[in-house]
Amino acid sequence: MEVKSETIKAERIEIQDSCKAVFVHDADYIFQRESEDAPWIQAACNYTHRAYRPDADVSAEPQEVQDICNAIWTDKLKKEYADSL
């Protein structure tokens, strides 16, 4: 039996609540197959999640996440968020 894994960063990105929090979901898939001729079958999946507020540093995130944050986190929104703390 062969086993392989694959990680998909930022498989899902959600924007929630009035302060535009960004939730990033990664997925780690494990696949297996009985022989070299057999198809790969998903055996398991593990999800990890992160949440970011408008004052967060997202520079280590994939470019897609950075682009979304830069688009929705306007200077006005960042100021409103900072004032609410």
C-alpha positions as CSV (number, residue, x, y, z in Angstrom):
1,M,0.0,0.0,0.0
2,E,1.3,3.5,-0.9
3,V,0.4,6.6,1.1
4,K,0.9,10.3,0.2
5,S,-0.1,13.6,1.7
6,E,-0.9,17.0,0.3
7,T,-1.4,20.3,2.1
8,I,-3.5,23.0,0.6
9,K,-2.9,26.4,2.1
10,A,-5.8,28.8,2.3
11,E,-8.2,26.2,0.9
12,R,-11.0,28.4,2.2
13,I,-11.0,32.1,3.1
14,E,-14.0,33.6,4.9
15,I,-14.7,37.2,5.9
16,Q,-16.9,37.5,9.0
17,D,-18.5,40.1,11.3
18,S,-18.5,43.9,11.2
19,C,-14.8,44.3,11.7
20,K,-14.1,42.2,8.7
21,A,-12.2,39.4,10.4
22,V,-10.5,37.0,7.9
23,F,-10.6,33.3,8.6
24,V,-8.1,31.1,6.7
25,H,-8.6,27.3,6.5
26,D,-5.8,24.9,5.5
27,A,-6.4,21.3,4.6
28,D,-4.0,18.3,5.0
29,Y,-5.1,15.4,2.9
30,I,-3.8,11.8,3.2
31,F,-4.3,9.5,0.2
32,Q,-3.7,5.8,-0.2
33,R,-3.8,3.2,-2.9
34,E,-3.4,-0.5,-2.9
35,S,-1.1,-0.8,-5.9
36,E,0.7,1.3,-8.5
37,D,-2.2,0.7,-10.9
38,A,-5.0,1.6,-8.4
39,P,-6.4,5.1,-8.1
40,W,-5.5,7.3,-5.1
41,I,-8.3,7.4,-2.5
42,Q,-8.7,10.0,0.2
43,A,-8.1,8.3,3.5
44,A,-8.2,11.3,5.9
45,C,-8.3,15.0,6.1
46,N,-7.2,17.4,8.8
47,Y,-8.2,21.1,8.9
48,T,-6.4,23.9,10.6
49,H,-7.8,27.4,11.0
50,R,-6.5,30.9,11.7
51,A,-8.3,34.2,12.2
52,Y,-7.0,37.7,11.5
53,R,-8.3,41.1,12.6
54,P,-7.7,44.4,10.7
55,D,-4.6,45.1,12.9
56,A,-2.9,41.8,12.0
57,D,0.3,41.1,10.0
58,V,-0.7,38.7,7.2
59,S,2.6,39.0,5.3
60,A,3.4,35.3,5.9
61,E,0.1,34.2,4.3
62,P,-0.4,33.2,0.7
63,Q,-0.7,36.1,-1.7
64,E,-4.5,35.5,-2.2
65,V,-5.0,36.1,1.6
66,Q,-2.9,39.2,1.5
67,D,-4.8,40.6,-1.5
68,I,-8.2,40.0,0.2
69,C,-7.1,41.6,3.5
70,N,-5.6,44.6,1.6
71,A,-8.9,45.0,-0.3
72,I,-11.2,44.9,2.7
73,W,-9.1,46.4,5.4
74,T,-9.3,50.1,4.4
75,D,-7.6,52.8,6.5
76,K,-11.1,53.8,7.7
77,L,-11.9,50.3,8.8
78,K,-8.5,49.9,10.5
79,K,-9.1,53.2,12.4
80,E,-12.6,52.2,13.5
81,Y,-11.3,48.8,14.7
82,A,-8.5,50.4,16.7
83,D,-10.9,52.9,18.2
84,S,-13.2,50.0,19.3
85,L,-10.5,48.3,21.4
